[in-house]
Amino acid sequence: MGLSLHEGYKKASLFFTPDNASSYDIVVNVATLGRDRFWKKRIIDALDEKLVRSGYCLPNISVPYSSQTCTNLDLASGTGILSGMIERESGKQEASMNLVCLDLALHYLQTAKKKCTRGLLTNATAELLPYREESFDSITSSYLSKYINVEAVVKECWRVLKSRGLVVFHDFTYPSGWIARSLWNFYFGLLKLVAKGVITWAHVFQDLDHVIKSSNWVHETSQALRENGFSNIVIRFYTMQTSAIVLGQKP
Ligand SMILES: C[S@@+](CC[C@H](N)C(=O)[O-])C[C@H]1O[C@@H](n2cnc3c(N)ncnc32)[C@H](O)[C@@H]1O
């Protein structure tokens, strides 16, 4: 049976271009008012909580890609902000983390090379992962969920995760309260105005608010995780519900 591409695939290909790869890091940091790092740190905390502290990751024996250290797959790794943070954090701890980065956009991956020095880079789509069954101890993604067929990606995550492995999805959300919504709409209006002056990003900010508003990824992801057999499913919202992480563990 063929896999039909999600509409978000086209959107992502239009948004993330060779022209804006080099400015992505600064744009995401400024546009989220620095919250991006805070949210990504919550993803790392989740890995730390579930995998490292539970004793699932064994101490690093300094052999790259050894079966004794954990391997994390970072889906839609982009320019490698999250992968780089995981690499740095794991360097500070006893339990080490090897990394594999995957992204649709080749130029974004090329930028990631500088941050993700220990990582393997893969140019592919998250809906069809080019890895063997049970290859990874954990899977992370930041700002991918609104662009994908969640059901297909969750199925692939199940296939490539080892038993007791963890998957963490993070993305923007449209808040539910009216005060937060009004602020959110005002802020996106402002971003659109500012972005009009930045040729490589104007088209992204003209559309990003609609993409976020029309996505139901939190519900779809938690449902897909449950239906595919994941347990310990947790949903956490941050910063007035403007962002969330959804995580699940393969039993
Ligand atoms: C907003 S960027 C996020 C990058 C990075 N995760 C971060 O947090 O900085 C979204 C990334 O998702 C990638 N992407 C979108 N759809 C994808 C798919 N189906 N498979 C793999 N990557 C995808 C894009 O190429 C882009 O690099």
The ligand as a Tripos MOL2 file, in Angstrom:
@<TRIPOS>MOLECULE
LIG
   27    29     1     0     0
SMALL
NO_CHARGES

@<TRIPOS>ATOM
      1 C1         10.9890   24.4580   12.4620 C.3       1 LIG1
      2 S1         12.2200   23.3440   11.8890 S.3       1 LIG1
      3 C2         12.7180   22.5790   13.4030 C.3       1 LIG1
      4 C3         14.1320   22.1500   13.4340 C.3       1 LIG1
      5 C4         14.6400   21.6470   14.7640 C.3       1 LIG1
      6 N1         13.9220   20.4690   15.1990 N.3       1 LIG1
      7 C5         14.5490   22.7110   15.8120 C.2       1 LIG1
      8 O1         13.8140   22.5460   16.7560 O.co2     1 LIG1
      9 O2         15.2180   23.7200   15.6840 O.co2     1 LIG1
     10 C6         11.2310   22.0750   11.1690 C.3       1 LIG1
     11 C7         12.0830   21.0480   10.4800 C.3       1 LIG1
     12 O3         11.2400   19.9450   10.1560 O.3       1 LIG1
     13 C8         11.7050   19.3780    8.9700 C.3       1 LIG1
     14 N2         10.6350   18.5120    8.4540 N.ar      1 LIG1
     15 C9          9.3640   18.8490    8.1450 C.ar      1 LIG1
     16 N3          8.6680   17.7850    7.7320 N.ar      1 LIG1
     17 C10         9.5190   16.7280    7.8040 C.ar      1 LIG1
     18 C11         9.3870   15.3420    7.5230 C.ar      1 LIG1
     19 N4          8.2440   14.8250    7.0810 N.pl3     1 LIG1
     20 N5         10.4500   14.5500    7.7170 N.ar      1 LIG1
     21 C12        11.6380   15.0640    8.1720 C.ar      1 LIG1
     22 N6         11.8190   16.3660    8.4490 N.ar      1 LIG1
     23 C13        10.7800   17.1960    8.2760 C.ar      1 LIG1
     24 C14        12.0310   20.5960    8.1100 C.3       1 LIG1
     25 O4         12.8790   20.2820    7.0320 O.3       1 LIG1
     26 C15        12.6730   21.5090    9.1570 C.3       1 LIG1
     27 O5         14.0700   21.3670    9.1980 O.3       1 LIG1
@<TRIPOS>BOND
     1     1     2 1
     2     2     3 1
     3     2    10 1
     4     3     4 1
     5     4     5 1
     6     5     6 1
     7     5     7 1
     8     7     8 2
     9     7     9 1
    10    10    11 1
    11    11    12 1
    12    11    26 1
    13    12    13 1
    14    13    14 1
    15    13    24 1
    16    14    15 ar
    17    14    23 ar
    18    15    16 ar
    19    16    17 ar
    20    17    18 ar
    21    17    23 ar
    22    18    19 1
    23    18    20 ar
    24    20    21 ar
    25    21    22 ar
    26    22    23 ar
    27    24    25 1
    28    24    26 1
    29    26    27 1
@<TRIPOS>SUBSTRUCTURE
     1 LIG1         1 GROUP 0 **** ****
